[in-house]
Amino acid sequence: MGQDGQVCARKADRGRPRPACPVDRAADGTWQVHDFAVARALLRGPGTVQAGLGVETVEKLPPRVRRPVLYRDGPEHREHRRQTARFFTPRRVDEHYRELMVRIAEEQVAHLCEAGEAPLSDLAFGLAIGVVSEVVGLRYSRPGIRRRLERFFPEEFGEPGLTSVRGLYWLVRQNTNWLRIHLADVRPAIRAHRGREHDDLISHLVAEGCSDVEILGECLTFAAAGMVTTREFVCLAAWHLFSDPELLDRYRSADEPGRLAVLQELLRLEPVIGRLRRRATGPVELPCPDGPVTVRPGEYVEVHLDDVNTDAEAVGDDPLLVRPERAEAVGAGLSFGDGPHRCPGAHIALLETDVFLSRLFALDGVRMNGAPRVAFQEAIDGYEIRGLTVALPRAGRG
């Protein structure tokens, strides 16, 4: 059961009821938004900047170091997005990346057919790494990029700092992982792009005069945004389809727009990242039933996406159930964010997920072995799906 006793179809339920009040305040003073309209207005409007997601660490960098796009706001952020928007348009995705997605998806399916069974998270990560590497320009990596990224994005995160042995260990470990990725993945790409111009993000950054460190920061930002989150959503969507024969029949029989509607609805219900955090730079008004409240400069606001996306006034009846027909009106809700920081790779993520899953579920007898486990990253309230193994009957193996 979900909020207010409603039947809930969620697999990665964060275990908290949706508050009746659209805006409330946590014990530490953070404002919390649970209403769709309030959240969208906040994300689209002025008066706040990015917070969380390591922003506090990035702010300690010397002023001369250009911040990755995720950590920029205002005019410089808008200009960065304007210059790089061409890499993420639906037309470019269809013309430049679809064939790549098909090839990588079929390679991952071939691995499954050969082995007979495989962890879905491994197949999904191979897919996401291949696609994002092409978009960014990381196609000159030495062998082992998956392992290097797994080390950089571990299942359990620590708190960096010098005040504890754990914090010091985390700091040393991550600096080591930064260096590995720089030497084996980013530096070879930079050298190749300086020798010959490519039509991708790294070429753009090189032309902008970015340093190696700045390019490394951008690459890791896109790796986190485009590889890790897509891996988790592929696993979550597959789990739903394996568990719901009626939904799976609908997905299998639909055309591409129909399949994408199923995926958008699943992402609305199950946003990979559960919270978006903002810091107010000026007074920001948030409406409440008893009148608007004012967020003062320096205060923090968190948008709870799992609550926002199940606001019945915005998404319709039965918000905790899967209703793909609602995707035409609300898409994936605010799962990709909104406003200036809306995820630019939304179309890439949905299309590569569909390209892969449509091929996976075209296999005769494909099944899920055992019950997956769900963990959550506290910093972003993001889920991780592990232990989901997909298998084929012996007759279906290559």
N, C-alpha and C positions, 0 to 999 in steps of 0.2 A: 504494500500500500504506500501511497505517496502523501503529498500535502492534503490536509483536510479530509483524509480518509479516501482520497481518490485512488483508483487503480493506477499503478505506475509501471511503465515499460522500461525504465532505465536499467542498464546493466551496471553503470558506474555511479550509483547513487551516493551523493556526498553526505547523506544521512541527516539532513537538517530540514525542518519544515520551512516553507516559504512564509516569511513574516507578512502579516496583514498590512502593516504600514509600509508605504512605498519607499520611505527613507527613515533610517534610524541611525543610532550612534553606538559604536562599540565601546567597551570599557576603557580602551586607550585613547578615546576621543576621535577615532576615525569615523567619518561619515560613510554609511553603507546604503547603496542604492539597489532596490529590488524591483523597480517599476520600469517597464520598457520605454515609455515616453520620456521619463526623467533621464534615464540612462542615455538615450539617443541624443537628447538635447545637451547633456553634459559633454558627451564625446564630440559632438559637432561644434559646440560653442567655444568661445574664447574664455580665457581666465584660468586655464589649468595647463600643466605640462606633465610629461611622463614621470612616473615614480615606480619604484619596485624594479624588477627585472635587471637588477645590478646597476641601476642608474646612479646610485650613491657612490659606487666604486668608480664608475666612468667619470663622474664629476671631479674626481681627484686627479685626473690626468692633466698634464700641463696645458695651458690655454692654446698653445700652438698646435696641439694634436687635434686633428679633425675627428669629431665623434661619429660613430656609425649612425645611419639614418634613424634607427629605432630610438636613439637617445637625443635627437635633435628636435627642436620645436621652433615655431614662428617662421619668419621669412626664409631662413636658410633651409629649414625642413621642407617647406613648400617648393623651393627651387630644386632641391635634390629630387623630390618626388616627380616634379615636372620633367626633369632631364632623363630620369630612368623609367618613366611610365611606359615607354615603347616596348620594354622587355616583357611586359606582363599583360598586354592587351589580349582580349579573346582571339582576335584575328591572328596575332603573332603566335599565340599558344597553339592554335589550330594548324597554322602553316609551318611553323618551325619545330615544334616540340611533339606533336601528336605521333609522328612516325617513330621518334625516339622512345616515347612512352610505350608504344606497341612493342618495339624490339625488346626493351628492358623487361616489360611485363611477361613477354613470352619466354625470355631467358629464365626468369624466376619460376614460372610455371614448369619449364623444362627441368629445373633442378628438383622440383617436387616430384615430377613424374619419374625421374631417375632414381631418387632416393626412396620414394614410396610414402614418406612422411617428412614433415619439416616444421619447425617453429614458425608460425605466421609472422611474428615480429622480425625474424631474420629476412624473410622474403620481402616484407614491406619496407624494411630499412634499405635493402639492396635496391629496390625500386626508387625510393625517395632520394637516395644518394646519387644514383645515376641521373635522375631528372634535374635535380637542383645543381649538380656539378656542371651540367651543360648550360643551364641558364646563367650561372655565375661565371663560368669559365675555368673551372677546376678539372680540366680534362687531361692534365699533364702529370697527375699524381703518381708517385711511386706506389707499388703494391702495398695494400694494407690500410687503405683509407678508412674502411669500416671499423677496424679495430681502433684506430686512432680516434675516431669520432666517438666510439663507445666509451673510451677512457675519458674523453672530455665531457661527455654527457652521461655520467654514471647513474645507476638507479637510485642511489642515496646521496643527496647533496649535503655538503658541510657548510659551515659558516667561516669564511675567511677572516683572518686577523692574527694578531700577535699576542693575544691575551690568554691563549690556551694551547696546549699541545695539539689538540684536534684542529684548532684554527690554523696553527702554523703548518701542520701536515697538509691541510687542504690547500693553503697558499702555495706551498712548494710543489705539490702535486699538479695543481692547475697551471702554474707557470711552466712546468716541465711539459705538460700536454700542449700548451700554446706553442712551445718551441718545436715539438714534434710535428705538429700540423704545419707550422710555418716552413720548416725545412723540407718536409716531404710532399707538401701539397701546394701551399700558397707561393713559395719562392719559385718553384719550377714554372708555375703558371705565369707569374709576373715576368720572368725572363722571356718566356715564349711570347707573351703579349707585347713586350717592348721590342722584340725582334720583328713581329708581324702583327698588324692590327686585326682584331677579331670583333665580331658584332655581339658583344656580351658585356656583362657588368664590369669585369676586371679591366677590359679595354677602356671603358668609360672612366674608371677610376684612375688608370694610368694617364689618360689624356688630361685628367683634371689635375695631375701633378701630385697625387696622393703618395705618401710614403709607404714602405712595405708594412709597417706597423698598422697604419690606417687601413690598408687593403685587407690585412689579416683580420682586423676587427669587423669589417663589413662581411667578410666571408663567413666568419663564425656566427655572426648575427643571422645571416641567411640560412646557415646550417641548422641553427636552433629553430628558426621559424618555419623552414621548409622541409627539413628532413625529419626531425624528432616528432613534431606534431602530426605530420602526415602518417608516419609509422603508427602512432597510437590510434589515429582515426581509422586507418585501414583495418586494424585488429578489432576495434569496437564495432565498426559497421559489419564486418564479417560475422562477428559473434551474434549480432541481431539477426542476420540473414540465416545463419545456421539454426537459430533457435525458433524462428517463426516461419513455418512452411508456407503460409499464405503470403507473407511479405516476400519471401524468396521467389515464389511463383510469379508474383507481380514484377519483381526486379528482372527475372530471367526473360519474361515475355515482353517487356517494355522496350521502346526505342531509346536512343541515348538521352533525349530530354526527359523521358519518363524515369530512367534509371538515375539521372542526376537529381530529379525531384526527390526520390527515395533517399539519396545520400544527404541532400540538404536538410530534409526533415530529421534524419538521424542526428545530424550535427547540431541542429537547433535544440533537440532534446538532450543531447550529450555533448556540450561544448568541451573541446579538449582542454582549454584553459578556463578555469572557473572564475577567476577574478582579474579585473583590470584596475590598476591603481593610478591615481592622478594626484598631483599636488597643486593646490590653488595658488596662483600668483596675484590674484586680486579677488575682491568679493564676488562670490558666485551664489546665485539664488537657486535653491532646489524646492520645488513645490511639495507641500504636505497637506493632508486633509484639514489641518487646523491653521493653514497658512504657510507661506514659504519660509524656509530656514536659510540662513546665510552662512556659507562656508567662508571663513576668514582666510586671508592670505597666510600661506604656510601650513594650513591644515590639509589633511589627506582625505581623499574620497575613494572608496572601492566600489566598483560596479560588479555585482554578483551575477555573472552571466547565466548560471543555471536557474536563478530566480527570474531574471529579466526575460529569458526565452520561454518561460512558462507563465507569463502574464496573459491570462485568458482574454483580457480586453484588447490585447494587441495581436495574439496569435489564434484566437478562437477557442471553441469548446474542446474539452478533453486535452488540455495542454500537456499532460504527462503521458499521452499515448501517441503512437506513430500514425500520422495521417498525411501521407505524401501529397495529397491534393492541396494542402495548405501552403506548400512551397511556392506556388505561383504568386501568392500574395506576400509572404513574409520571408521567402528564401530560407537561409540558415539562421534567421534571427540576427542577433548581434555577435554570433560566434567568431566572426572575423573582425570584430571591432566595428568602429564607425568613425566618421569624420576624417581629419587629416592623417590619422594613424591606422586607418583601416588596412588590413593585410593586403598588399598588392598582389600576392600570389594566390588569392582565393580561387580563381578559375583554374590555375595550374593544379592545385591540390585536389579539387573535386574531379577534374578530368583524369588525372593519373590514377586516382583511387578507382574510378569507374573502369578505366582501361584494364587495370589489373583484376579487379573483382569480377568483371564480366567474363574474363577468361578463366579465372579460378572456378567460378560456378558453372562454367560450360563443361567441366570435367565430369565424366560419369562416375557417380559413387563417391565424390569428394565428401568428406565428413570431418567433423571436429572431434578430436579425442580429448576427453576429460573436461573438467570445468576450469576455465581460466581464473586467474587471481587478479585483483585490482588493488593498486596502491596509488597514493596521492602525493604529489609534490606540494609541500605546505606553502612554499613561497608564492606559487601561482595557482594553487588549488587545481593542478592539472593531473589527469589520471594517466596511469601506465597499465597496460594490459599485458600480462605475462602468462606463460604456460598454456597458450592457445596453440595447440598442435593440429595441423591439418594433415589428413592421410587419404590415401587412395586404396581401393581394393587391389589385390595382386594383379588381377586381369587388366587393370587400368594403368599399370606402371610401364614405363618405357624400358 
